[in-house]
Amino acid sequence: MKKIICIAALFAALIIGVQPIVHAKVPSKAYSVKKGMIHFKEPARAKGQTSMLGFAAEPIDTVRVGIIGLGMRGKGPLKRMSFIDGVKIVAICDLYQENINKGQERLAKYGMPRADEYVGEEAWKKLCQRKDINLVYIATDWNSHTPMAVYAMEQGKHVAIEVPAATSVAECWQLVDTSERTRRHCMMLENCVYDHFELTTLNMAQQGLFGEIVHVEGGYVHALDKWWNSYDRNWRLKFNQEHDGDVYATHGLGPICFALNIHRGDRMTHLVSMDTDSWIGKKLAKKSLGTEEFANGDQTSTLIRTHNGKTITLHHNVYTPQPYSREYQLTGTKGFAIKYPIQGISLEHDKMADSGVQNHEDLSSHKFLPEKAFKALMNKYRHPIQKALIEKSKKVGGHGGMDFIMDYRLIYCLRNGLPLDQDVYDAAEWSCIGDLSAASIKHNSMPVAFPDFTRGEWNKLKGHTFAK
Ligand SMILES: NC(=O)c1ccc[n+]([C@@H]2O[C@H](COP(=O)([O-])OP(=O)(O)OC[C@H]3O[C@@H](n4cnc5c(N)ncnc54)[C@H](O)[C@@H]3O)[C@@H](O)[C@H]2O)c1
């Protein structure tokens, strides 16, 4: 009966010209509505699990890595790791022999020995089972991230997963629970927290240059028209065809969560989301997937509030033609930083004097600093982890060097037995936006509560630190 009503409603919608809405595949059993707010399930911590906050594993002299997925992204670490001491790529895995061959060529080009090869749909399990691997590095399509990471941790391996680490709240909990149970690191490879402007302005924020940060912005605005056809078997377009919401939030959210000390003194409490209809997505789906339906809106907007009274805005748009932007912005009681479309900083007069940078021009706190003062300030506040790596990172490259700093830090922390820069709770908090925003959109922008992946311990650590 339900099916007949649905079909009738669809026909009625088509006849009167209303666009049928394709809703995200967030199973409605995953959450409930209480007092006008959507709450996703928050399972209690199982016996035998303990928090991974501040977790440090035993130091590893030489980190032996297995890489799964050698597509457009996964070939990058083959080069970058060759510039890092104390790391060996011992195994590589992909669906296609051709990608493996290209990977071997790349290793040879950068003076690295050949790696053992794993080819085929299930070969990654064999790679994870090897006794001699410490770190499994996953750069496959989104749907395979969590199953692979969970399996690898079960085999005693630390894992590093490309973004987003998980595609649903349920998967986020799987990552948290497996990491807590196996005591293995689970880091999402969010490279944008290591970009030069973000690191430098994080340092400024932590030293109080912007006063209290009250509002931050981030986003992922990148027209993928040139790329859609390059993803293996069209996985990305298929995913967006099936899911509405902000499905790729982590590049925008990661750096601003560090600036707000999320789960290190503050936590995101709830969000509301709204999206546009789909125009470009629909056209793409018709051309490449043979369907007229497309769940993901051309533009998705999300507003988040934190426990300490801060706000965050996030945007996702991978469709319309416009300049690339991650919309990075920090708004503080004493200053302001913005990265797109132009980098700029604005400070109150007294903060300008405090910064130790002489500026003889007539400044107004409502204007951006002039170029000379801006450059001087950026140099003065260069983040300590960048200072030693800036030249090398530019030479090695990878999105201007941030990818190299990310891999370097991962290996450095593992070798020295230090907590990683990004923990499993970051991975979960930044990846759950997809499901949360889709649920809000499905219910006419109803507020959605953030699950507390730390299970009440979000205020235990005070501020974000990069371990030394
Ligand atoms: N951090 C960044 O800046 C950034 C940039 C681009 C992509 N990414 C992320 O990297 C990941 C990969 O994206 P991509 O652009 O390289 O996609 P891609 O389609 O080019 O590559 C995916 C690769 O995974 C392999 N693969 C799929 N299933 C597999 C399996 N079962 N076993 C072994 N290999 C398998 C495929 O053969 C393919 O080579 C995605 O999560 C994406 O979001 C991150």
The ligand as a Tripos MOL2 file, in Angstrom:
@<TRIPOS>MOLECULE
LIG
   44    48     1     0     0
SMALL
NO_CHARGES

@<TRIPOS>ATOM
      1 N1         43.2670   15.2320    0.7480 N.am      1 LIG1
      2 C1         43.1520   15.6640   -0.5020 C.2       1 LIG1
      3 O1         43.5460   16.7610   -0.8630 O.2       1 LIG1
      4 C2         42.5260   14.7410   -1.5050 C.ar      1 LIG1
      5 C3         42.6000   15.0190   -2.8650 C.ar      1 LIG1
      6 C4         42.0390   14.1150   -3.7520 C.ar      1 LIG1
      7 C5         41.4260   12.9790   -3.2740 C.ar      1 LIG1
      8 N2         41.3540   12.7390   -1.9510 N.ar      1 LIG1
      9 C6         40.7420   11.5210   -1.4230 C.3       1 LIG1
     10 O2         41.5210   10.4070   -1.8200 O.3       1 LIG1
     11 C7         40.6940    9.2710   -2.0120 C.3       1 LIG1
     12 C8         40.9310    8.6820   -3.3930 C.3       1 LIG1
     13 O3         40.5640    9.6340   -4.3570 O.3       1 LIG1
     14 P1         41.1720    9.5730   -5.8420 P.3       1 LIG1
     15 O4         40.9300   10.9030   -6.4230 O.co2     1 LIG1
     16 O5         42.5540    9.0440   -5.8150 O.co2     1 LIG1
     17 O6         40.2090    8.5010   -6.5430 O.3       1 LIG1
     18 P2         40.6010    7.4800   -7.7000 P.3       1 LIG1
     19 O7         39.3360    6.9440   -8.2320 O.co2     1 LIG1
     20 O8         41.5360    8.1310   -8.6590 O.co2     1 LIG1
     21 O9         41.4310    6.3560   -6.9470 O.3       1 LIG1
     22 C9         40.8640    5.3790   -6.1370 C.3       1 LIG1
     23 C10        41.7740    4.1720   -6.2220 C.3       1 LIG1
     24 O10        41.3480    3.2160   -5.2630 O.3       1 LIG1
     25 C11        41.5030    1.9400   -5.8560 C.3       1 LIG1
     26 N3         40.6190    0.9780   -5.1640 N.ar      1 LIG1
     27 C12        39.2690    0.9950   -5.0690 C.ar      1 LIG1
     28 N4         38.8250   -0.0850   -4.3980 N.ar      1 LIG1
     29 C13        39.9180   -0.8070   -4.0660 C.ar      1 LIG1
     30 C14        40.1140   -2.0450   -3.3960 C.ar      1 LIG1
     31 N5         39.0930   -2.7770   -2.9520 N.pl3     1 LIG1
     32 N6         41.3780   -2.4880   -3.2420 N.ar      1 LIG1
     33 C15        42.4260   -1.7620   -3.7050 C.ar      1 LIG1
     34 N7         42.2910   -0.5850   -4.3600 N.ar      1 LIG1
     35 C16        41.0620   -0.1280   -4.5530 C.ar      1 LIG1
     36 C17        41.1270    2.1330   -7.3030 C.3       1 LIG1
     37 O11        41.6330    1.1230   -8.1250 O.3       1 LIG1
     38 C18        41.7260    3.4990   -7.5830 C.3       1 LIG1
     39 O12        43.0330    3.3850   -8.1070 O.3       1 LIG1
     40 C19        39.2830    9.7660   -1.7690 C.3       1 LIG1
     41 O13        38.9340    9.5060   -0.4560 O.3       1 LIG1
     42 C20        39.3610   11.2590   -1.9650 C.3       1 LIG1
     43 O14        38.3810   11.9780   -1.2490 O.3       1 LIG1
     44 C21        41.9090   13.5970   -1.0560 C.ar      1 LIG1
@<TRIPOS>BOND
     1     1     2 1
     2     2     3 2
     3     2     4 1
     4     4     5 ar
     5     4    44 ar
     6     5     6 ar
     7     6     7 ar
     8     7     8 ar
     9     8     9 1
    10     8    44 ar
    11     9    10 1
    12     9    42 1
    13    10    11 1
    14    11    12 1
    15    11    40 1
    16    12    13 1
    17    13    14 1
    18    14    15 2
    19    14    16 1
    20    14    17 1
    21    17    18 1
    22    18    19 2
    23    18    20 1
    24    18    21 1
    25    21    22 1
    26    22    23 1
    27    23    24 1
    28    23    38 1
    29    24    25 1
    30    25    26 1
    31    25    36 1
    32    26    27 ar
    33    26    35 ar
    34    27    28 ar
    35    28    29 ar
    36    29    30 ar
    37    29    35 ar
    38    30    31 1
    39    30    32 ar
    40    32    33 ar
    41    33    34 ar
    42    34    35 ar
    43    36    37 1
    44    36    38 1
    45    38    39 1
    46    40    41 1
    47    40    42 1
    48    42    43 1
@<TRIPOS>SUBSTRUCTURE
     1 LIG1         1 GROUP 0 **** ****
